[in-house]
Amino acid sequence: MPNSLAGGLRWLIAGWLLTFSSSFGQTFFVSMFIGQIQADLGLSAGVFGSLYSAATLASATCLIFAGRIADRPRLQGLAAAVVLALGVTTLLLALVPHAAFLIFILFGLRFFGQGMMLHVAMTGMVRWFPAARGKAVAIAALGHPSGEAILPILAVTLIAAVGWRDTWMIASALLIGVSLPLVFLLLNREPPPEPAPVDGQGDADPATAAGVRHWTRAEVLRDGLFYALQPGILAPPFVLTAIWYSQVPVAEAKGWSLTAFAASTPFYAAMTVITSLAAGVVIDRFGARRILPVYLLPMACSALLIGFAHEPWLLTVALILAGMTAGGANTLLGALWAELYGTRHLGAVRGLATSGLVFASALSPALVGLLSDAGIGVETTLIALGLYALLASAVMAVVAGRVGARRAGATG
């Protein structure tokens, strides 16, 4: 294992690159093509939203079982295979001839992009940097805001210049021609797996040496604390996906231009970076549980502000607040499961947890669409989601105390 972050720089870069490359399967990127895909394939907004949610739900289900693959001793082959699979999927989207194929392509985008690529990246960071996992996760997670800052502007430019299909072909070329060989080379000297502890000699992982045992996935499923964490853990993908997916209806309801979202995205990305790094320092020093009670509060304010705001400049403020929660969540969720449940079965545990995140992000577009069909405006929906986030934050304040009590009992 590297003795410092600098000693493992190549693996940090690989983690960042995997996270950045996952952008091609994330809602913020895919949503920019919805109008063109619907028009080209003759789909209504409701049909596309249903297909997108169904594909994401299927992805979440598969992650429950596929997550354990990341527990293999080496991640190089798995990481390369996931990048290649996402590259092939983006190529298929560029060539899709009929709407009947779209459900399978959307599944590939969500499973390999949003799901497995992030899962492999974060599992690697936690395994390879046991003494500084908070900072390592925070640095690797910067690939996400990097994608949010760069790719929307690039996508808008390319769509105007060459069309939406050729833009996805370019995405495929970047994944297969750039990300794939780089990931393979960067992980060529991947750190060896941690040795199993010898009886009587303790545990090689500093986190588990402090009292955290290595839980299996079956044990986690029987742990009440895991379920108590879910209202807060699932809130960011649920609420943030709703915010990004609602760009068009929000702009229409407020009389704003879509460029207001595009112009505010770099501020969102910058705040995500700042908060992610800050959260990494806090987690390494005090533990992931310390930020559980507070990390949802900025997002709650963001959803409420977008719901009530009339001036477009307030959108920038709202997205800055959303970026604070996004950054905190990126780092928190990378480190929390190792802190609670150890690292030996981390792939299976994170796969279970990540499937919940994907499931929450799948329900969000369907909720927005169904409420809209029922005559409930998007502003009302966002206000309700903001109130939910406030309630979830209060729950997390209680749960954080339970997490601390378990840690204290284990080390006492």
C-alpha positions in Angstrom: 0.0 0.0 0.0 1.3 3.5 -0.7 2.6 5.4 2.3 1.0 8.7 1.2 -1.3 10.1 -1.4 1.7 11.2 -3.5 3.1 7.7 -3.4 -0.1 6.4 -5.0 -0.6 9.2 -7.5 -1.1 6.9 -10.4 -4.0 5.2 -8.7 -5.6 8.5 -7.7 -5.4 9.6 -11.3 -7.1 6.3 -12.3 -9.8 6.9 -9.8 -10.4 10.4 -11.0 -10.4 9.2 -14.7 -13.0 6.5 -13.9 -15.2 9.0 -12.1 -14.9 11.5 -14.9 -15.6 8.9 -17.5 -18.8 7.9 -15.6 -20.2 11.3 -16.7 -21.4 9.8 -20.0 -23.9 7.6 -18.0 -25.0 10.3 -15.6 -28.3 12.2 -15.7 -26.7 15.6 -16.0 -25.2 14.6 -19.4 -27.8 12.3 -20.8 -30.6 14.8 -20.1 -29.0 17.3 -22.5 -29.9 14.9 -25.4 -33.5 14.0 -24.3 -35.2 16.5 -26.7 -33.2 15.3 -29.8 -33.6 11.6 -28.9 -37.4 12.0 -28.4 -37.8 13.9 -31.7 -35.6 11.5 -33.7 -37.2 8.3 -32.4 -40.7 9.6 -32.1 -41.1 9.4 -28.3 -43.1 11.4 -25.9 -41.6 12.9 -22.7 -43.6 10.4 -20.7 -42.4 7.4 -22.6 -38.8 8.4 -22.5 -39.0 9.1 -18.8 -40.5 5.7 -18.2 -37.8 4.0 -20.2 -35.1 5.9 -18.4 -36.5 5.1 -15.0 -37.0 1.4 -15.9 -33.4 1.1 -17.2 -32.1 2.8 -14.0 -34.1 0.5 -11.8 -32.8 -2.6 -13.7 -29.3 -1.2 -13.2 -29.9 -0.8 -9.5 -31.1 -4.4 -9.2 -28.1 -5.8 -11.1 -25.7 -3.8 -8.9 -26.8 -5.7 -5.9 -25.4 -8.9 -7.4 -22.6 -7.4 -9.5 -21.1 -5.3 -6.7 -19.2 -8.2 -5.2 -17.1 -8.5 -8.4 -15.1 -5.6 -7.1 -13.9 -7.7 -4.2 -11.6 -9.6 -6.6 -7.9 -9.2 -5.7 -7.1 -7.0 -8.7 -9.3 -4.3 -10.2 -7.4 -3.5 -13.4 -9.2 -5.9 -15.6 -12.6 -5.1 -14.2 -12.0 -1.3 -14.6 -10.9 -1.7 -18.2 -13.9 -4.0 -19.0 -16.4 -1.4 -17.5 -14.8 1.4 -19.5 -15.0 -0.6 -22.7 -18.6 -1.6 -22.1 -19.6 2.0 -21.6 -17.7 3.0 -24.7 -19.6 0.3 -26.7 -22.9 1.5 -25.2 -22.4 5.1 -26.2 -21.6 3.9 -29.7 -24.8 2.0 -29.8 -26.8 5.1 -28.7 -25.2 7.0 -31.6 -26.4 4.3 -34.0 -29.8 3.4 -32.4 -32.3 2.9 -35.3 -35.5 2.4 -33.3 -37.0 3.1 -29.9 -37.3 -0.6 -29.2 -33.5 -0.8 -28.6 -33.4 2.3 -26.4 -34.2 0.5 -23.1 -31.2 -1.8 -23.4 -28.9 1.1 -24.3 -30.1 3.3 -21.4 -29.5 0.3 -19.1 -25.9 0.1 -20.4 -25.4 3.8 -19.8 -26.7 3.6 -16.2 -25.2 0.3 -15.2 -21.7 0.8 -16.6 -21.6 4.5 -16.2 -23.5 5.7 -13.1 -23.2 2.3 -11.4 -20.2 0.1 -11.9 -17.6 2.7 -13.0 -18.2 4.7 -9.8 -18.3 1.6 -7.7 -15.0 0.3 -9.0 -13.3 3.7 -8.6 -14.5 4.2 -5.0 -13.8 0.6 -3.9 -10.3 1.0 -5.2 -9.7 4.3 -3.3 -10.8 2.8 0.0 -8.8 -0.4 -0.5 -5.6 1.3 -1.7 -5.4 4.2 0.8 -6.5 2.7 4.1 -4.8 5.5 6.1 -6.2 8.4 4.0 -9.3 7.0 2.5 -11.3 10.2 3.0 -8.8 12.4 1.0 -8.3 9.6 -1.6 -12.1 9.3 -2.2 -12.4 13.1 -2.3 -9.7 13.4 -4.9 -11.1 10.6 -7.1 -14.6 12.0 -6.7 -13.4 15.3 -8.3 -13.9 13.5 -11.7 -17.6 14.0 -11.3 -17.6 17.9 -10.9 -14.9 18.0 -13.6 -17.3 16.3 -15.9 -20.2 18.6 -14.9 -18.0 21.7 -15.5 -16.6 20.6 -18.9 -19.0 18.2 -20.6 -22.3 20.2 -20.8 -20.6 23.1 -22.6 -18.8 20.7 -24.9 -22.0 18.8 -25.6 -24.0 21.9 -26.5 -21.2 23.0 -28.8 -20.9 19.6 -30.5 -24.7 19.1 -30.9 -24.9 22.4 -32.7 -21.9 21.6 -34.9 -22.4 17.9 -35.7 -25.7 16.7 -34.2 -26.5 14.5 -31.3 -25.6 11.2 -32.8 -22.1 12.2 -33.9 -21.6 13.7 -30.4 -22.2 10.3 -28.9 -19.8 8.8 -31.4 -17.2 11.3 -30.2 -18.0 10.2 -26.6 -17.4 6.6 -27.6 -14.1 7.4 -29.2 -12.9 9.2 -26.0 -13.9 6.3 -23.8 -12.3 3.6 -26.0 -9.4 5.5 -27.4 -8.4 7.6 -24.4 -9.9 6.4 -21.1 -9.5 2.7 -21.7 -5.7 2.6 -22.4 -5.0 5.2 -19.7 -6.9 3.2 -17.0 -5.2 0.0 -18.1 -1.8 1.6 -17.9 -2.4 3.5 -14.6 -3.5 0.3 -12.9 -0.7 -1.8 -14.4 1.1 -1.7 -11.0 -2.0 -1.9 -8.9 -1.4 -2.2 -5.1 -1.5 -5.9 -3.9 -4.6 -6.9 -2.0 -4.4 -6.6 1.8 -3.3 -9.9 3.5 -5.8 -11.7 5.6 -5.0 -11.1 9.3 -3.1 -13.9 11.1 -4.8 -15.2 14.2 -3.8 -13.2 17.2 -2.1 -10.5 15.1 -5.0 -8.1 14.6 -6.0 -6.6 11.4 -3.9 -5.0 8.6 -6.5 -2.2 8.0 -6.1 0.8 10.4 -9.9 1.3 10.3 -10.7 -2.2 11.3 -7.8 -2.3 13.7 -9.7 0.5 15.5 -12.5 -1.9 16.2 -14.6 -2.3 13.0 -15.0 -5.9 12.0 -15.4 -7.0 8.4 -19.1 -7.5 7.8 -20.4 -9.7 5.0 -23.3 -8.5 2.8 -25.7 -10.9 4.6 -24.7 -9.4 8.0 -25.2 -5.8 6.7 -28.7 -6.8 5.5 -29.5 -7.8 9.1 -28.1 -4.6 10.6 -30.8 -2.1 11.6 -28.3 0.8 11.4 -27.9 0.3 7.7 -31.6 0.9 7.1 -31.7 3.8 9.5 -29.1 5.5 7.4 -31.1 5.2 4.2 -33.3 8.3 4.4 -30.3 10.5 4.5 -28.1 8.4 2.2 -30.7 8.2 -0.6 -31.7 11.9 -0.4 -28.9 13.4 -2.5 -29.4 11.2 -5.6 -33.2 11.5 -5.3 -33.3 15.3 -4.9 -30.3 16.3 -7.0 -31.6 14.1 -9.9 -34.9 15.8 -9.7 -33.2 19.2 -9.9 -31.2 18.3 -12.9 -33.9 16.4 -14.7 -36.3 19.3 -14.2 -34.2 21.9 -16.0 -36.6 22.3 -18.9 -39.9 22.4 -16.9 -38.3 24.8 -14.3 -37.1 27.1 -17.1 -40.5 27.1 -18.7 -42.4 27.7 -15.4 -40.1 30.5 -14.3 -39.6 32.1 -17.7 -35.9 31.5 -17.6 -33.5 30.5 -20.4 -31.9 27.1 -20.3 -28.6 28.9 -20.6 -29.2 30.0 -16.9 -28.6 26.3 -15.9 -25.6 26.0 -18.2 -24.0 29.2 -16.9 -24.6 28.1 -13.3 -23.1 24.6 -13.7 -19.5 25.6 -13.3 -20.3 27.2 -9.9 -22.0 24.0 -8.9 -19.0 22.0 -10.0 -16.5 24.4 -8.2 -18.4 24.1 -4.9 -18.6 20.3 -5.3 -14.8 20.3 -5.6 -14.3 22.5 -2.5 -16.7 20.6 -0.4 -15.5 17.2 -1.4 -11.9 18.1 -0.4 -13.0 19.6 2.8 -15.1 16.6 3.7 -12.1 14.3 3.0 -10.1 16.2 5.6 -12.9 16.0 8.1 -13.5 12.3 7.5 -9.9 11.4 7.9 -9.6 13.3 11.1 -12.9 12.8 12.8 -14.8 10.1 10.9 -17.5 10.0 8.3 -20.3 10.2 10.9 -19.3 13.8 11.8 -20.8 15.2 8.6 -24.0 13.1 8.5 -26.2 15.6 10.4 -25.2 18.6 8.2 -24.4 17.5 4.7 -28.1 17.5 3.5 -28.9 21.0 4.7 -27.5 23.0 1.7 -29.4 20.7 -0.7 -32.6 21.3 1.2 -32.1 25.0 0.9 -31.3 24.6 -2.8 -34.5 22.8 -3.6 -36.6 25.3 -1.6 -34.8 28.2 -3.2 -35.5 27.0 -6.8 -39.1 26.3 -5.9 -39.7 29.8 -4.5 -37.3 31.9 -6.6 -38.3 34.3 -9.4 -35.0 35.9 -10.3 -32.7 33.8 -12.5 -29.6 34.8 -10.6 -30.9 32.9 -7.6 -30.5 29.7 -9.6 -26.7 30.2 -9.3 -27.0 30.5 -5.6 -29.2 27.4 -5.4 -26.8 25.3 -7.5 -23.9 26.4 -5.3 -25.8 25.1 -2.3 -26.6 21.9 -4.2 -22.9 21.5 -5.0 -22.1 21.6 -1.3 -24.2 18.6 -0.6 -23.0 16.8 -3.8 -19.4 17.2 -2.8 -20.0 16.1 0.8 -22.0 13.1 -0.4 -19.3 12.0 -2.9 -16.8 11.8 -0.2 -19.0 10.6 2.6 -20.5 7.6 0.7 -17.0 6.6 -0.5 -15.7 6.3 3.1 -18.8 5.6 5.3 -19.2 1.9 4.5 -15.6 1.1 5.1 -15.7 2.9 8.4 -18.9 1.0 9.5 -18.4 -2.4 7.9 -14.7 -2.9 7.2 -13.0 -3.5 3.8 -12.7 -7.3 3.2 -16.2 -7.5 1.7 -16.4 -3.8 0.7 -17.3 -4.5 -3.0 -20.4 -6.5 -2.0 -21.4 -4.0 0.7 -20.9 -1.0 -1.6 -22.7 -2.7 -4.4 -25.7 -3.1 -2.2 -25.5 0.5 -1.0 -24.8 1.8 -4.5 -27.9 0.0 -5.9 -30.0 2.0 -3.5 -28.5 5.2 -4.8 -29.2 4.2 -8.3 -32.7 3.1 -7.4 -33.4 6.5 -5.8 -32.1 8.4 -8.9 -34.4 6.2 -11.0 -37.5 7.0 -9.0 -36.9 10.8 -9.2 -37.6 11.4 -12.9 -40.7 9.2 -12.7 -41.9 11.1 -9.7 -41.5 14.5 -11.4 -43.3 13.2 -14.5 -46.2 11.6 -12.6 -46.7 14.7 -10.4 -46.6 16.9 -13.5 -49.2 14.7 -15.2 -51.4 15.0 -12.1 -51.2 18.8 -12.4 -48.7 19.4 -9.6 -46.1 22.0 -10.8 -42.4 21.4 -10.6 -41.9 24.2 -8.2 -44.3 22.5 -5.7 -42.4 19.2 -6.2 -39.0 20.8 -5.5 -40.4 22.6 -2.4 -41.7 19.2 -1.1 -38.3 17.6 -1.8 -36.5 20.4 0.1 -38.7 19.7 3.1 -38.0 16.0 2.8 -34.2 16.8 2.9 -34.7 18.8 6.0 -36.5 16.0 7.7 -33.8 13.5 6.6 -31.1 15.7 8.0 -32.9 15.6 11.4 -33.0 11.8 11.2 -29.3 11.8 10.4 -28.5 13.8 13.5 -30.0 11.0 15.6 -28.4 8.2 13.5 -24.9 9.8 13.7 -25.1 9.4 17.5 -25.9 5.7 17.0 -22.9 5.3 14.7 -20.7 7.0 17.2 -22.0 4.8 20.0 -21.2 1.7 18.0 -17.7 2.9 17.2 -17.1 3.8 20.9 -18.4 0.4 22.0 -16.2 -1.5 19.5 -13.1 0.4 20.5 -13.8 0.5 24.2 
